[in-house]
């Protein structure tokens, strides 16, 4: 079994967090650019969709983590 030091996340969790941060920052950037530049309303729409995807990703990850620790009743 591989032991992990308490201060460092596992490689898979690190890449998932990186993915989430890229997704979130891209969504915020598109929303800001779309709101500032006239006629770029589609960028706001894409940014909002990316923001929804980021929140759904966090929700699914939270559900998976919470079910991992519970014993099944089979």
C-alpha positions as CSV (number, residue, x, y, z in Angstrom):
1,X,0.0,0.0,0.0
2,X,1.2,3.5,-0.8
3,X,1.4,5.9,2.1
4,X,0.6,9.5,1.4
5,X,2.1,12.4,3.5
6,X,-0.7,14.4,5.1
7,X,0.4,17.7,3.6
8,X,0.4,16.6,-0.1
9,X,-2.6,15.4,-2.0
10,X,-2.5,12.4,-4.2
11,X,-1.5,12.9,-7.9
12,X,-5.1,12.2,-9.1
13,X,-6.6,14.7,-6.7
14,X,-4.0,17.3,-7.6
15,X,-4.8,17.0,-11.3
16,X,-8.6,17.1,-10.6
17,X,-8.1,20.3,-8.5
18,X,-6.0,21.8,-11.3
19,X,-8.7,20.9,-13.9
20,X,-11.4,22.5,-11.6
21,X,-9.3,25.7,-11.2
22,X,-8.7,26.0,-14.9
23,X,-12.4,25.5,-15.6
24,X,-13.5,28.0,-13.0
25,X,-11.0,30.7,-14.0
26,X,-11.9,30.2,-17.7
27,X,-15.6,30.6,-16.9
28,X,-15.0,33.8,-14.8
29,X,-12.7,35.3,-17.6
30,X,-15.3,34.6,-20.3
31,X,-18.1,36.1,-18.2
32,X,-16.0,39.3,-17.5
33,X,-14.9,39.7,-21.1
34,X,-18.4,39.1,-22.4
35,X,-19.9,41.6,-20.0
36,X,-17.3,44.3,-20.7
37,X,-17.0,44.0,-24.5
38,X,-20.1,45.2,-26.4
39,X,-21.7,42.5,-28.6
40,X,-20.0,39.6,-26.9
41,X,-23.1,38.2,-25.1
42,X,-22.3,34.7,-26.3
43,X,-19.1,34.7,-24.2
44,X,-21.2,35.4,-21.1
45,X,-23.4,32.4,-22.1
46,X,-20.4,30.1,-22.5
47,X,-18.9,31.4,-19.3
48,X,-22.1,30.7,-17.4
49,X,-22.3,27.2,-18.9
50,X,-18.7,26.5,-17.8
51,X,-19.5,27.8,-14.3
52,X,-22.5,25.3,-14.2
53,X,-20.2,22.5,-15.3
54,X,-17.7,23.4,-12.6
55,X,-20.4,23.4,-9.9
56,X,-21.8,20.0,-11.1
57,X,-18.2,18.6,-11.1
58,X,-17.8,19.7,-7.4
59,X,-21.2,18.2,-6.6
60,X,-20.5,14.8,-8.2
61,X,-17.0,14.7,-6.6
62,X,-18.6,15.4,-3.2
63,X,-21.2,12.7,-3.6
64,X,-18.5,10.2,-4.7
65,X,-16.3,11.0,-1.7
66,X,-19.2,10.8,0.8
67,X,-20.3,7.4,-0.5
68,X,-16.7,6.0,-0.5
69,X,-16.5,5.9,3.3
70,X,-19.9,4.3,4.0
71,X,-20.4,0.6,4.2
72,X,-22.9,-0.9,1.8
73,X,-25.9,-2.9,3.1
74,X,-25.6,-5.9,0.8
